[in-house]
């Protein structure tokens, strides 16, 4: 249960807050209009916000970050400039 608490309280980013806002807004609209279909969509967005998952919950579309090159390139020192008049 400790990991769920950590997952719920940490790593809040802009998309997670956006999903929470959309979910709460849709839930209010579902209650006001007595529409269960909107309620299901709001539950979907609220689930994504609480568990910090997206449409790719299994991270199947995950792209690893690009590592910086280990070799330093001194492009400034190797470049020769010629003045054109």
MIBAFI-939609 format. One record per residue (C-alpha): residue number from 1; x, y, z; residue in three letters. Coordinates in Angstrom, 2 decimals. Layout:
# residues N
<i:NUM | c1:X | c2:Y | c3:Z | aa:ALA>
...
//
This chain:
# residues 85
<i:1 | c1:0.00 | c2:0.00 | c3:0.00 | aa:UNK>
<i:2 | c1:2.97 | c2:2.28 | c3:0.52 | aa:UNK>
<i:3 | c1:3.77 | c2:2.29 | c3:-3.20 | aa:UNK>
<i:4 | c1:0.22 | c2:3.37 | c3:-4.10 | aa:UNK>
<i:5 | c1:0.51 | c2:6.25 | c3:-1.64 | aa:UNK>
<i:6 | c1:3.86 | c2:7.27 | c3:-3.15 | aa:UNK>
<i:7 | c1:2.45 | c2:7.00 | c3:-6.68 | aa:UNK>
<i:8 | c1:-0.55 | c2:9.13 | c3:-5.73 | aa:UNK>
<i:9 | c1:1.39 | c2:11.89 | c3:-4.00 | aa:UNK>
<i:10 | c1:4.50 | c2:12.20 | c3:-6.20 | aa:UNK>
<i:11 | c1:5.40 | c2:12.91 | c3:-9.83 | aa:UNK>
<i:12 | c1:2.64 | c2:15.39 | c3:-10.63 | aa:UNK>
<i:13 | c1:3.21 | c2:16.93 | c3:-14.06 | aa:UNK>
<i:14 | c1:1.12 | c2:19.12 | c3:-16.34 | aa:UNK>
<i:15 | c1:-0.62 | c2:16.24 | c3:-18.18 | aa:UNK>
<i:16 | c1:-1.57 | c2:14.54 | c3:-14.92 | aa:UNK>
<i:17 | c1:-3.10 | c2:17.77 | c3:-13.58 | aa:UNK>
<i:18 | c1:-4.85 | c2:18.27 | c3:-16.94 | aa:UNK>
<i:19 | c1:-6.38 | c2:14.77 | c3:-16.78 | aa:UNK>
<i:20 | c1:-7.53 | c2:15.41 | c3:-13.22 | aa:UNK>
<i:21 | c1:-9.15 | c2:18.68 | c3:-14.25 | aa:UNK>
<i:22 | c1:-10.90 | c2:17.11 | c3:-17.24 | aa:UNK>
<i:23 | c1:-12.07 | c2:14.20 | c3:-15.09 | aa:UNK>
<i:24 | c1:-13.50 | c2:16.43 | c3:-12.36 | aa:UNK>
<i:25 | c1:-15.15 | c2:18.72 | c3:-14.91 | aa:UNK>
<i:26 | c1:-16.75 | c2:15.77 | c3:-16.73 | aa:UNK>
<i:27 | c1:-17.89 | c2:14.25 | c3:-13.43 | aa:UNK>
<i:28 | c1:-19.65 | c2:17.48 | c3:-12.48 | aa:UNK>
<i:29 | c1:-21.27 | c2:17.62 | c3:-15.93 | aa:UNK>
<i:30 | c1:-22.37 | c2:13.98 | c3:-15.61 | aa:UNK>
<i:31 | c1:-23.99 | c2:14.64 | c3:-12.24 | aa:UNK>
<i:32 | c1:-25.74 | c2:17.78 | c3:-13.48 | aa:UNK>
<i:33 | c1:-27.13 | c2:16.18 | c3:-16.64 | aa:UNK>
<i:34 | c1:-27.71 | c2:12.70 | c3:-15.16 | aa:UNK>
<i:35 | c1:-25.73 | c2:11.18 | c3:-18.06 | aa:UNK>
<i:36 | c1:-23.94 | c2:7.92 | c3:-17.27 | aa:UNK>
<i:37 | c1:-21.87 | c2:7.94 | c3:-20.50 | aa:UNK>
<i:38 | c1:-20.10 | c2:11.15 | c3:-19.52 | aa:UNK>
<i:39 | c1:-19.63 | c2:9.62 | c3:-16.07 | aa:UNK>
<i:40 | c1:-17.75 | c2:6.70 | c3:-17.63 | aa:UNK>
<i:41 | c1:-15.47 | c2:9.05 | c3:-19.54 | aa:UNK>
<i:42 | c1:-14.82 | c2:11.03 | c3:-16.38 | aa:UNK>
<i:43 | c1:-13.97 | c2:7.82 | c3:-14.53 | aa:UNK>
<i:44 | c1:-11.46 | c2:7.01 | c3:-17.27 | aa:UNK>
<i:45 | c1:-9.73 | c2:10.40 | c3:-16.93 | aa:UNK>
<i:46 | c1:-9.80 | c2:10.26 | c3:-13.14 | aa:UNK>
<i:47 | c1:-8.26 | c2:6.77 | c3:-13.21 | aa:UNK>
<i:48 | c1:-5.47 | c2:8.03 | c3:-15.47 | aa:UNK>
<i:49 | c1:-4.80 | c2:10.99 | c3:-13.18 | aa:UNK>
<i:50 | c1:-4.77 | c2:8.98 | c3:-9.96 | aa:UNK>
<i:51 | c1:-2.62 | c2:6.11 | c3:-11.24 | aa:UNK>
<i:52 | c1:-0.41 | c2:8.30 | c3:-13.49 | aa:UNK>
<i:53 | c1:-1.06 | c2:6.18 | c3:-16.56 | aa:UNK>
<i:54 | c1:-1.81 | c2:7.29 | c3:-20.07 | aa:UNK>
<i:55 | c1:-3.24 | c2:5.66 | c3:-23.13 | aa:UNK>
<i:56 | c1:-0.04 | c2:3.64 | c3:-23.34 | aa:UNK>
<i:57 | c1:-0.25 | c2:2.22 | c3:-19.84 | aa:UNK>
<i:58 | c1:2.23 | c2:-0.55 | c3:-20.60 | aa:UNK>
<i:59 | c1:4.71 | c2:1.99 | c3:-21.97 | aa:UNK>
<i:60 | c1:4.69 | c2:0.21 | c3:-25.32 | aa:UNK>
<i:61 | c1:5.38 | c2:3.49 | c3:-27.08 | aa:UNK>
<i:62 | c1:8.20 | c2:4.46 | c3:-24.71 | aa:UNK>
<i:63 | c1:11.26 | c2:5.96 | c3:-26.36 | aa:UNK>
<i:64 | c1:14.47 | c2:5.96 | c3:-24.31 | aa:UNK>
<i:65 | c1:16.08 | c2:9.35 | c3:-23.79 | aa:UNK>
<i:66 | c1:18.97 | c2:10.22 | c3:-26.05 | aa:UNK>
<i:67 | c1:22.30 | c2:9.99 | c3:-24.27 | aa:UNK>
<i:68 | c1:24.72 | c2:12.86 | c3:-24.82 | aa:UNK>
<i:69 | c1:27.78 | c2:12.10 | c3:-26.90 | aa:UNK>
<i:70 | c1:30.77 | c2:11.07 | c3:-24.82 | aa:UNK>
<i:71 | c1:33.26 | c2:12.50 | c3:-27.29 | aa:UNK>
<i:72 | c1:33.67 | c2:16.26 | c3:-27.04 | aa:UNK>
<i:73 | c1:33.64 | c2:18.07 | c3:-30.33 | aa:UNK>
<i:74 | c1:35.53 | c2:21.32 | c3:-30.49 | aa:UNK>
<i:75 | c1:33.80 | c2:22.78 | c3:-33.51 | aa:UNK>
<i:76 | c1:34.81 | c2:26.32 | c3:-32.68 | aa:UNK>
<i:77 | c1:38.52 | c2:25.55 | c3:-32.68 | aa:UNK>
<i:78 | c1:38.38 | c2:23.54 | c3:-35.91 | aa:UNK>
<i:79 | c1:36.37 | c2:26.11 | c3:-37.88 | aa:UNK>
<i:80 | c1:38.24 | c2:28.54 | c3:-40.09 | aa:UNK>
<i:81 | c1:36.58 | c2:31.81 | c3:-40.98 | aa:UNK>
<i:82 | c1:37.30 | c2:33.93 | c3:-44.02 | aa:UNK>
<i:83 | c1:36.26 | c2:37.55 | c3:-44.16 | aa:UNK>
<i:84 | c1:34.37 | c2:38.51 | c3:-47.29 | aa:UNK>
<i:85 | c1:34.40 | c2:42.15 | c3:-48.39 | aa:UNK>
//
